[in-house]
Amino acid sequence: MATRLTLNPTLLDIQRAIDPDGTPAMVAEMMHTVNPILDDMPMMEGNLQTGHQGTIRTGLPTPAWRLLNYPTTKSKSKRAQVIDTCGNLEAWAEVDEELFKLNGAKEAFRMSEDVAHIEAMAQEIATTLFYGNTAVNPERFLGLSPRFNLTTAENGSQVILGGGASTDNTSMWLLSWGPRSLTGIYPKGMNGGLDVQNLGVETSETSNGLMRVLRTKFNQKLGIHLTDWEGCVRICNLDVSSMATGDVDLISLMIEAWYTIPLRLRNQGRLVFYCNPTVKQALVKRAIQVLEPNHAGTGNYITGGHTLTVTQLENSEPMLRFWGIPVKECDAIVNTEDLVA
């Protein structure tokens, strides 16, 4: 079963620890609610002001059996030095000063008006995590899809083809979060990379005139660092039309993804499956084929000799798990991906 590594703080953990006024921590909590990936991603301070320079392992050394009076053949692990840069995401929120006064000059009202900006930032981070391509958009950070986009690449063993051949394709990901595989990063000395500035009352000038507003600036600097690519698996070319008719064997593909991640990373990482609502809906439909009814408030469903469970807690989203691994929904994963070869 996957292990949750509490020793690796997330963005929310960092902000709670360093922000006594609570505002950045509140923003981080809202972002976690909108983007479940931020609840899983451990954050690490980079060693550069623009990101992190690290060494990734691309191959293991070769040990040798030794005879007496014979030397041992030397070997070493294969490594490559990489620099992962952080993107700089920004949003500005404005609330009419008079509206603020009408609501009792409460900061809670102001924050409620800022929620849309916070949600948009969280969604943009999720989209960039999966599809960010610095060759096309250098101001962002490099996401996962450009790193796992060819079965013939050096890390091609981590790309599993789902059998689709048309234009309505999507992907499912199994990620092992942790310092030995995949982490989030923020620039050196940037307090978690999340900055919230209350700029007070300022004059907003538009083509229609002037207005006094309470202005807030949100800034998030972050990226990802991949220490060992064997901690990530992409199940791609999942045909959406075929999935709707039950013709995609998602369970077999998930089993293959599980065994594609080596044991050392399965045992030490925080494993999570990510998919969009289309894939999750297909999985839930498979899960409810057989019901174990004797659970108050909880339903555990088992199908076809494998374990796929759905836990329904009161007033919450059902939690889907495969072999104990959370299967989380992410709207950022699209149904219009290009075919991967």
N, C-alpha and C positions, 0 to 999 in steps of 0.2 A: 504494500500500500504506500502511496505517496506520503512524504514527510513534509510538514510545514516547518520551515527553518525560521524560528523566531529570532535567531541571532543576526539575521540579515534584515535591517530595518527598511521599511518601505518609505515612500515620500511622506505619508501621513505620520508615521513614527518620528521621522526627522523633524517635521514641522512642529509637532506637539512638544518636542524636547527643546526647541530653540526659540520659540515665539511666545513670550510671556503674555502678550496682549491677546493672543488666541485668534487673530484675524487670518493670518496665513494658514493656520491649522484648520480653521473652518472652511477655507477655500479648498484645501487639500482633501478634506472629508467629502465635500460636495463633488469634487472631481473623481474621487474613488467611487462614489455612488453611481455616477454616470458611466464611468469607464472601469469595469471590473478588473482590467489588466493592472491598473495601478495598485490594486489591493494585493496583487501577487508579486509584482516586480520589485526585487530588492534594489535599493539605490546605493551607489558607491560614488564617493567624491573622486573625480578624475585627477590626474597628476599634471594636467595642462589647463591653462585658462580657457582653452577652446574645446576641451574634451579629455581624452585619455589615450595615452600611448601604452600599448601592452604587447605581450608576446602570446600568440595563440599556438596551440599544439595541433599539428597537422598529421602526426604519425607517431607511433610508439617505437621505443628502441627494441633491438633484437637481442634477447639473452642467449647465452651459449652454454652447452654442456662441456665441462672441462675434464680432461684426463690429467693425471699426475704427470708433472714434468712437461706439460704442454701449455702454452699461453692461451689466454682467453681472447677471442676476437672482440675488438672494441666496437661499440655501437652507440648511437645517441638518438634521442627523440627528434623528430622533425618539427621544427618550429618556424614561425614567420612573424615578423614584427609588423604591427598595424597601428594606425591612428584612427580612432573613432571620434568624430566631431559631434558637438552638440548643436542642435538647432535652437533658434531664438524666437519663441512664440509670444505674441503680445496682443493685448486687447485693452481698450479704453471704454469705461462705462460712465454714463452721465445720468444724473437724476435731477429733475427740476427742483430748485431750492424751495419754491412755494409748495409743491406737492409734498416735499419732505416735511415742511412745517405743518401742513394739514394733517399729516399722520403722526403728529406728536413728536416730530424730530427724533424718531427712533432709528437707531442704526440697523435694527432688524428689518425694518421696511426697506432701507437702502440696500441691504444685502439681498433681499428678495428681488429687487429690481436688477441686481447684478448677476442673478443666477443664470440668465440666458448667455451671458458672456462666458461664464465659468463652464457651462455645459458645452458650448461651442469649442472652447479650448480643449476640453477633455476628449471630445469626438475627433478633433484634428490630431491630437496626439496618438489616438488609437489608429487612425488612418495612416499616419506616417510610420507608426511602428510596423505595420504590415506592408505598406507600399511605398514608403519614402525612398526616392532615388536621387541621390546627390548629383548624379551625372545630368539629370534633367532639372532638378530644383536644388541648387547648391546651398541655399539658405536653410534647408531642412536637414534632418539626419538620415543616415542610411538605414532603411528598414529591412525586414526579413525576406520579403519576396525577391528582391534583386540579389540577395545572397544565396537563395535556394531556388534557382530558376532553370537549372539544367541537370538532367540525369547523367550527362557525360562530363560534368565538372568534377573537380577533385572531391567535392563534398556531395556528389551526385547520389551516393548511397542513402542520403537523408531525404531524398525526394522520391515519394511513392506516387505512381500514376494511378488515378482512380478510374480510368477507362473511358472518360468522356472524349468526344471528338467534335462537338459542335461549338457554338459560341456562348452558350449559357453555362459557364463553368464557375465553380467556386473551390475553395480550399478549406481544409481543416488542419489545425496545427496541434502538435503535442510538444510542449516546451518544458524544459527542466530549468527552473530558475535557481540561480545560486552562483557564488563566486567562481566555481570551477566550470561553469557553462555559460550562462547568460545573465547579465545584470543591466539595470539602468544606470546611467552615469549623469553627473552634473559637473559643471566646471569647477576647477579648484578655487576654493574660498568663496563659493556662491551660496552658502546656507541652504543647501538642498535644491538650489536652482529655481525655487519659487519665490517671487518677490511681489508683494502687494503694497502699493503705495496709496494712502489716502491723501489726495492732493487738496482736500478742503473745498471751499467755495471758489469757483472761478467763473469768468465770463466766457460763454460759448458764443462764437460769432459764426453765423451761417448767412447764406444768401437772403434769408428771410428776416434777418435782424439779429438782435442780441438777447441772450437769456443767461441768468445766473444759475449755475448748476453745481452740484456736488460731483466731483470727478474722481474716479478711481482708476489706477493703472495696474493691470495684471501682466506679469512677465514670467515666463517659464522657460528655462534653459535646460534641456535634457537631450539625451541620446541613449543608445544601447551599446554595450560592449560584449562581444562574443568571444569568450575565452576558449571554448571547445565546441566546434560545430556539431559534434555528435550529440549535444544536448538539445538539438532542435530537429523536428521531423515535420515535413510538409506533405500532407496528403492532398494532391492537386488533381486537376481535371475531373472534378466531381460534377457530373452532368445533372443540372438542376431538374430538367424535365424527367429524366429517368428516375431521379430520386423520388419524385412525386408519385410514381407508380410502383415504388418499392424495388426497382431493378438494380439499385446500387448496394452492394454488400458492405455497408459501412462497418459492421462489426468485424469482419475479416480484416479490413483495412486498418482499423484501430488496434487490433491484435498485432498486426505487422509493425505498426508504428511503435508500439510498446517494446517490442523486441529489437527494434532498430536502435533505440537508445541503449547504450551499454550499461551493464549492471552497476558500474561504479557511479554513474550519474543518476540512475533510477533510485539508488539507495540514498544519495546525498542531496539530490535536488528537490525542489518543490514542483512536482509534476502537475500540469494543467492542460486539458484539451480546450481549444478555442474554435468556435464555429459560428456561423451566422444563424439567424432565426430559421431559415429554410432547412438547414442540416439538423439543427436541434429539434425542430418539430418532427422530422423524419425519425430521429432516434427515440423521442418520447412515444411516438406511435408504436414503435417496436417494443418499447418497454412495457406498455400496458396490455400486451397480449395475454399475459398471465398475471393475476393479482393475488397477492397474499393479503387477505382482508383483515386479519386480526391485529391491527395496529391503529390505536387511537391517534388520529392526526397525522399518521405516517403511512405511506404505501410503499412496500418494497416489491419490485416487479422483476421476475426472472424469465428470460426467454432463451430457448434453444441451447441450453447447456452453458451459457455464459451468464455473467452477473451484470445486469444493468439496473440500477436502483434509482427511484425517484422519491425524494423525501419532501413531503409537503408540510411546512411549518405554518402556523397560524399567521395570517396577514403577511405572507412573504412569497417570493417567487419560488416555485418548486426547484429543488437542487437535484440535478441529474449527475450521476456518477457511473463511471465504467471501471470495474475492478478497484473501486475506492477512489479513483481519480476524478476530481471535479470536471464536468463538461460545462464550460461557461459560454454564454451567448455574447457575441460582439457584432454590432451592426456595421462596423467598419469593413468587415470582410464581405466583398461584393459577389454578386452572381454573374458578373460579366468579365471574368478573368480571361486573359489570353491562354491558349493551350501551351502547356509545358512539354517539351520534347526530351 
